[in-house]
Amino acid sequence: MVAVTQPTPGWLSRRWSGHTALLWAGLAAVGVPTLIRNAQQSWVLEQGQQAPIALALGLWLLWRRWPSMRAVGAPGRTVVLAMLAAPSIALYALGRLSQQYTMESYGLYGLGVSTVYGVVGGAGLKQGGFALAYLLFALPLPYTVVWVLTAHLRLWVTEASVSIARLLGLSIVRDGLNILVDQYELAVQEACSGMNSLFSLSAVGFLYLQLRRDPPAWYMLIMAAPILGFALLGNLVRILCLIGLTHFFGDEVAQGFLHESAGLLTFTTALLGVMGLDALMAGRVLQGWGRTV
């Protein structure tokens, strides 16, 4: 009889355990200073206020998915890990040296994805794809992108709200990005462009879909355009409410407590639209693909 020797974890297991600890320690070392810089420069701005919430939710989703990622995954290949990490390190270092926290943040995100790949490999990375993609909501947008989107959205929401108000019988005039309502003048500021609601509602909408159904990636892509559309529609409803309040009750009422209430109405309107469309789409699309809803 030949005795069969069972393989033992040995040096290979200890080696990967040490590598895993080193990867997490390295990520923490470069990540903490970047988070502090974001807290000081980005999160204090209106367009960055949702970032820490998105970061917390993204990390929670990753932690929630981690057992299944470890179950299907295996340590990634060193060559692939180096190829993923090298451009991220370069981007992080360039952002750090040039004091560009946006560039630094994207480099840190790439390092985070690389670290996850190093620990659980490609299969584990795919299993946690939504959580990793959700963390993109925590990244600051480049200033040029914000400026272009904000300018176009401000113009669109001003023109659309004036057109709809006229159809409803209100006598108002548009002067560039200002709306003249009776003797009052409403200025459509950057905060009224809808950029904040666009990203905050998108983050909430995708989180709702994930926790409600855990759908495949293609369903998320199908729902992406409606989610953005409902966010824009909700912001348009807000501007129309402010126009109506100004016309019937005066500028003091419109710019007071009811101004914040109109913002809540924006979010509620858009979120209910996403939930209603999901209920309709899931019954038709997901069941057609053999998924339970």
C-alpha positions in Angstrom: 0.0 0.0 0.0 1.3 3.4 -1.0 0.7 6.2 1.5 -0.8 9.3 0.0 0.6 12.5 1.5 -2.0 15.2 1.8 -0.8 18.6 0.6 -0.4 21.1 3.4 -0.8 24.9 3.2 2.8 25.4 3.8 4.8 28.4 2.6 2.4 29.1 -0.3 -0.6 29.8 1.9 1.5 31.8 4.3 3.0 33.7 1.4 -0.4 34.7 0.1 -1.6 35.6 3.6 1.4 37.9 3.9 0.7 39.4 0.5 -2.9 40.1 1.3 -2.0 41.9 4.5 0.6 43.9 2.7 -1.9 44.9 -0.1 -4.5 46.1 2.5 -1.9 48.0 4.5 -0.5 49.7 1.4 -4.0 50.7 0.3 -4.7 52.1 3.8 -1.5 54.1 3.8 -2.2 55.9 0.6 -5.9 56.1 1.1 -6.2 57.9 4.4 -4.4 61.1 3.2 -6.5 61.2 0.1 -9.7 60.9 2.1 -8.6 63.6 4.4 -7.9 65.9 1.4 -11.3 65.1 -0.1 -13.0 65.9 3.2 -11.2 69.3 3.3 -11.6 70.3 -0.3 -14.5 68.4 -1.9 -16.9 67.2 0.7 -17.4 70.7 2.0 -18.7 71.9 -1.3 -22.4 71.4 -2.3 -21.6 69.1 -5.2 -19.5 66.9 -3.0 -21.8 66.5 0.0 -23.2 63.2 -1.2 -19.7 61.7 -1.7 -19.1 60.5 2.0 -22.5 58.8 2.0 -21.8 57.1 -1.3 -18.4 56.0 0.0 -20.0 54.5 3.2 -22.7 52.7 1.2 -20.2 51.5 -1.4 -17.9 50.0 1.3 -20.9 48.5 3.0 -22.0 46.8 -0.3 -18.5 45.5 -0.7 -18.4 44.2 2.8 -21.8 42.6 2.3 -20.6 40.9 -0.9 -17.1 39.9 0.4 -18.0 36.4 1.6 -19.2 35.4 -1.9 -16.3 37.1 -3.5 -13.9 35.1 -1.4 -15.9 31.9 -2.0 -15.5 32.1 -5.8 -12.2 33.9 -6.0 -8.6 33.1 -5.7 -5.5 35.3 -5.5 -4.9 37.2 -8.7 -2.0 36.7 -11.0 1.0 38.9 -10.1 1.6 40.0 -13.6 -2.0 41.1 -14.1 -2.0 42.8 -10.7 1.1 44.8 -11.7 -0.5 45.8 -15.0 -3.6 47.1 -13.1 -1.7 48.8 -10.3 1.1 50.5 -12.4 -1.1 53.2 -14.1 -3.1 53.8 -10.9 0.2 54.4 -9.0 1.3 56.8 -11.6 -2.0 58.7 -11.6 -2.0 58.8 -7.8 1.6 60.0 -7.6 1.0 62.7 -10.3 -2.1 63.9 -8.5 -0.3 64.0 -5.1 2.7 65.9 -6.5 0.6 68.4 -8.4 -1.9 68.9 -5.5 -4.8 67.7 -7.7 -7.0 65.8 -5.4 -9.4 64.7 -8.2 -6.6 63.0 -10.0 -5.3 61.5 -6.8 -8.8 60.2 -5.9 -9.1 58.3 -9.3 -5.6 56.9 -8.7 -6.7 55.7 -5.3 -9.8 54.1 -6.8 -7.7 52.2 -9.3 -5.4 51.0 -6.5 -8.5 49.8 -4.6 -9.7 47.8 -7.5 -6.2 46.4 -8.0 -6.0 45.4 -4.4 -9.4 43.6 -4.6 -8.1 41.8 -7.7 -4.9 40.8 -5.9 -6.9 39.2 -3.1 -9.8 37.5 -4.9 -8.8 37.5 -8.6 -10.9 38.1 -11.6 -13.8 35.9 -10.5 -14.1 37.6 -7.2 -13.8 41.0 -8.8 -16.7 40.2 -11.1 -18.8 39.0 -8.1 -18.3 42.4 -6.4 -18.7 44.4 -9.6 -21.7 46.5 -8.5 -20.1 47.5 -5.2 -16.9 48.6 -6.9 -18.9 50.5 -9.6 -21.0 52.1 -6.9 -17.9 53.6 -5.3 -17.5 55.8 -8.4 -20.3 58.0 -7.0 -17.8 58.9 -4.2 -15.3 60.3 -6.6 -15.2 64.0 -7.4 -16.0 64.9 -10.9 -13.3 66.9 -12.9 -14.1 70.6 -12.8 -14.4 70.9 -16.6 -17.0 68.2 -16.7 -19.0 69.8 -13.9 -18.8 73.2 -15.5 -20.0 71.9 -18.9 -22.9 69.8 -17.5 -24.0 72.5 -15.1 -24.1 75.2 -17.8 -26.2 73.0 -20.2 -28.5 71.8 -17.4 -29.1 75.4 -16.1 -30.1 76.6 -19.6 -32.3 73.5 -20.3 -34.2 73.7 -17.0 -34.7 77.5 -17.4 -36.1 77.2 -20.9 -38.3 74.2 -20.1 -39.8 75.6 -16.9 -40.6 78.9 -18.7 -42.3 77.1 -21.6 -44.4 74.9 -19.3 -45.4 77.8 -17.0 -46.6 79.7 -20.1 -48.7 76.7 -21.1 -50.3 76.8 -17.7 -51.3 80.4 -18.2 -48.6 82.2 -16.2 -47.2 85.4 -17.7 -43.5 85.1 -17.2 -40.4 86.2 -19.1 -37.0 84.5 -19.5 -33.9 86.8 -19.5 -31.0 84.4 -20.0 -30.8 82.3 -16.8 -33.2 84.6 -15.0 -37.0 84.1 -14.8 -39.1 87.2 -14.4 -42.3 86.3 -12.4 -44.6 89.3 -12.0 -42.4 91.9 -10.2 -39.9 89.3 -9.0 -36.8 87.9 -10.5 -35.7 84.3 -10.0 -32.1 83.5 -10.8 -31.4 79.8 -11.8 -28.2 79.3 -9.9 -25.7 76.4 -10.2 -27.5 74.7 -7.3 -30.7 74.7 -9.4 -29.1 73.1 -12.4 -29.9 69.6 -11.2 -26.4 68.3 -11.0 -26.6 67.4 -7.3 -30.0 65.7 -7.7 -28.7 63.9 -10.8 -25.9 62.2 -8.9 -27.7 61.7 -5.6 -30.8 60.2 -7.2 -28.7 58.0 -9.5 -26.9 56.7 -6.4 -30.1 56.0 -4.5 -31.9 54.6 -7.6 -29.1 52.1 -8.4 -28.9 51.1 -4.7 -32.7 50.5 -4.6 -32.5 48.3 -7.6 -29.6 46.3 -6.2 -31.1 45.7 -2.8 -34.6 45.1 -4.2 -33.8 42.6 -6.9 -30.0 42.1 -7.3 -30.5 42.3 -11.0 -28.0 41.4 -13.8 -25.7 44.2 -15.1 -27.7 44.6 -18.4 -30.9 45.5 -16.4 -28.9 48.2 -14.6 -27.9 49.6 -18.0 -31.5 49.6 -19.2 -32.6 51.5 -16.1 -29.7 54.0 -16.2 -31.3 56.3 -18.8 -34.8 56.4 -17.0 -33.1 57.1 -13.7 -31.2 60.1 -15.2 -34.4 61.2 -16.9 -36.4 61.1 -13.6 -33.7 63.1 -11.9 -34.0 65.8 -14.5 -37.8 65.7 -14.4 -37.7 66.0 -10.6 -35.6 69.1 -10.8 -37.9 70.6 -13.4 -40.8 70.0 -11.0 -38.9 71.9 -8.3 -38.4 75.0 -10.5 -42.0 75.0 -11.5 -43.1 74.8 -7.9 -40.9 77.8 -7.1 -42.4 79.7 -10.0 -45.9 78.9 -8.8 -45.1 79.9 -5.2 -43.6 83.2 -6.3 -46.6 84.0 -8.5 -49.3 83.2 -5.9 -47.6 83.9 -2.6 -44.6 86.1 -3.3 -40.9 85.8 -3.3 -40.5 85.7 0.5 -42.6 82.5 0.8 -41.0 80.8 -2.2 -37.4 81.4 -0.9 -38.3 80.5 2.7 -39.2 77.1 4.1 -41.1 76.0 1.0 -37.9 76.3 -1.0 -36.4 73.4 0.9 -39.7 71.6 0.7 -39.6 71.9 -3.1 -36.2 70.2 -3.0 -37.7 67.3 -1.1 -40.5 67.1 -3.6 -37.9 66.9 -6.4 -36.3 63.8 -4.8 -39.6 62.2 -3.9 -41.0 62.6 -7.4 -38.0 61.2 -9.1 -37.6 58.3 -6.7 -41.2 57.3 -7.0 -40.8 57.4 -10.7 -37.9 55.0 -10.6 -39.7 52.6 -8.2 -42.8 52.6 -10.5 -40.8 52.0 -13.6 -38.9 49.2 -12.0 -42.1 47.5 -10.9 -43.3 47.7 -14.5 -40.1 46.7 -16.1 -39.2 43.9 -13.8 -42.5 42.1 -14.4 -41.9 42.2 -18.2 -38.1 42.2 -18.8 -36.7 40.1 -15.9 -39.4 37.4 -16.1 -38.9 37.2 -19.8 -35.3 36.3 -19.1 -36.2 33.7 -16.6 -35.4 35.8 -13.5 -37.7 35.9 -10.4 -39.0 39.3 -9.4 
